[in-house]
Amino acid sequence: MIKVALVDDHPVVRAGVRALVEAQDDLTVVGEASDAHSAEQLVAALHPDVVLMDLNLGPGAGGAEVTARLRALPEPPYVLVLTTYDTEADIMSAIDAGASGYLLKDAPPDDLFRAIRGTARGETVLSPAVAARLVRRSGPMLTEREVEILGLLATGKSNRDLAKKLFVSEATIKSHLAHIYTKLEVDTRAAAVARAIEQRIIRPPS
């Protein structure tokens, strides 16, 4: 029996996923959590095989950060991200944090079950849409820092704000922006943000 834990800040979503998962003979939901603290407590107490992790957990630590914390435990569970977000920034941050898989919430139930079973076996599982997004990445690759800067640009931060936030000089920020403009084939901050959102590199500002 594969023991599954659910981490999502929406009770209705958790209830729906629980009903689907527990209808499978080889899967059981051992617990639910809605935030970072309760997720860590749940995993420490119940030792699930697979954690289904949403990325947006409301105020506090997000799903990628919680994933990194869980994977750092002495006996870490496998983490399968189950979310609505499909930007490169979200995907790469989750994978970098140690997630074994990444599935979108509009996936058919059978895909979810296969993903849980594959994750429990230690396999890397990506939904077709996520895999296609990674395969389609073309042209000069943006670095993790450049994606981070684009995300901050989208919130309207100035070069000075960016430098202070990232603990670097304004000259370094200007250098990063020059590389971003070249890679995205744009020549302004606004155009860079628009292109990054269009190519689903970052989320639109909320």
N, C-alpha and C positions, 0 to 999 in steps of 0.2 A: 504493500500500500504506500503510495506517494503522499507524504504529508505536505500540505500547501498552506501558506499564510497569506492573507490579503492585506495590503497596505494602500489605502485610498481614503481621502477625506470626505467622500460622498457615501453616506450610508446606503442610499438606493443602489448605487453601483456595486457596492460590496455585496448587498443582498442578491442582486442579479447574478453576479459572478459565482457566489457561493452556491446558488441553486443549480447553475450549470455544472460546476465542477463536481458537486456531490452526487450528481446523477450518474457519474462514471464509477464503475465498480472498483477501479484501481486508484482512485483519487479521493482524498478527504481533506476538508478544510479544518485545520486545528485551531485557528484563531484569526482575529481581525485587529487592525490598528489604523488609526487615522492621522498619526503624526510621527515625528522622528523618535520621541521619547517612548511612546507606547510600542512602536515597532521594535526598538532595541529590547525592551522588556519582554515582549512576546517571544522574540527569537531566543533570548537567553533562557526563558522558562520552558518553551515547547519544542525547540530544535526542529523546525520544519526542514524538509528537504529543499523546497522551492518557495521563494517569496515572490508573489506577484506585486510589483511596485509601480504605483502611479508616480509621475514626475512632479505634478503640482499638488503639494500637500497643504496649501494655504500658508498662513504665517509661519515663519521659522524655516528650518532646513527643508530643502527640496528633495525629490526622490533620488537624484544623482548623489547628493551628499550622504543621504541615509544609506544608499547602496554601498558607498565606500566604507562607511562605519560598520555595516554588517559584514562585509567581506574581510574586514580587519579583525574580526573576532577569532578566537582560537579554533573554533569549529564552525566556520562560516557556512551559511546556506547558499545555494545557488540563487541568483536573482534574475527574474524575468520581468523586464519592464513592460507594463501594459498601460498605454497612454493614448492621448489624442494628438500629441505633438510629433511632427515628422520632419523638423528642420535638422540640417546637418549639425548645428550647434548642440541640439538636444541629444541627438543620436550619439555623437562622439563623446559628449560629456558622460553619458550613461555607460558607454562601453569602456571609456577610460577609468570610470569609477569601479569597474569590475563586473558589470552586468553580463550575464551569459547570453541573454537574448533581448530582443526588442520587438514588441508586437503592438499594433494599433488596435484601438478599442472597436473599430468597425470590422475586425476580422471575424470570419465565421466561427462558430463554436468549435467545429472539428479542428480548425487551425490552432485554436487556443489549447485544446487537449493535446494535440501533437506537440505543440511548443512546450507545454509543461513536462510531458514525458521526455522529450529530447533534452530539456534543460536538466532534469533530474539525472540523466545519464552523463551529464557533463558536456553536452554538445553546445555549440554556438547556434542559436536559432534567431533568424531574422525574418520578419514578415516579407512577402514578395515586394511590397511597396517600399519598405525600408531598404532592402537589398538593392532594388532598382535605383533608389536615390543615391546610394553609395557608388554604384557602378557608373552612374551618369556623371559623376563629378569629373569635369573636364577642364582643360586649360591649366594655368599655373595655380597650384593649390594654396589656399589661404592657410596660414598657420593658426594654431590655437589662440595665440595672442591677438592676431589680426581679427579673428572672429569675435573675440572678447571686446575689442575696441569698436567694432561695428555695432555690437549690441549696446554699448554705452553711447555711441554716436546717435543711435535711434532714440535715446532718451533726451537728446538735446544738449549733452554736455560739451563744454568748450575744451580747447586743447589744455588749458590750465587745469580744468576739472579732471580731465583724463590723466594728466601727469600726476596730480595729487592722489587720485584714486589708485593708480597703478605703481606709485612710488618710483617714477622715472622722470627724466627731464622733458621739457616741452620739445626740445630738439629731437628726442627719441620718438615722441608722439608724431611729430611731423614726418620723420623718416618712415614710420609705420604707415601713416596715411598715404605717403607717396607710393609705397609698395601696394597698398590696397587699391588705390586709384588705377595703377597699372594693371593689376590682375583682373579687376572688374571692368576695365576699359571705360572709366568715367573720369571726370575732372573736378567734381565738387563733392562736398560732404553729403548733401542732400541726394545727389545722384547715386552715391555709393550705398547709402542706406536703402534707397528705393530698389537698386539692383539686387542687393543682398536679400531683401524681403521677397522680391520677385522670384529669385532663384532658390528661395526657401533655405537660405543659409542661416538667417535669424528670424525670430518671430516678429510680427508687427508690434509696436509698443502698445501696451494695454492702457 
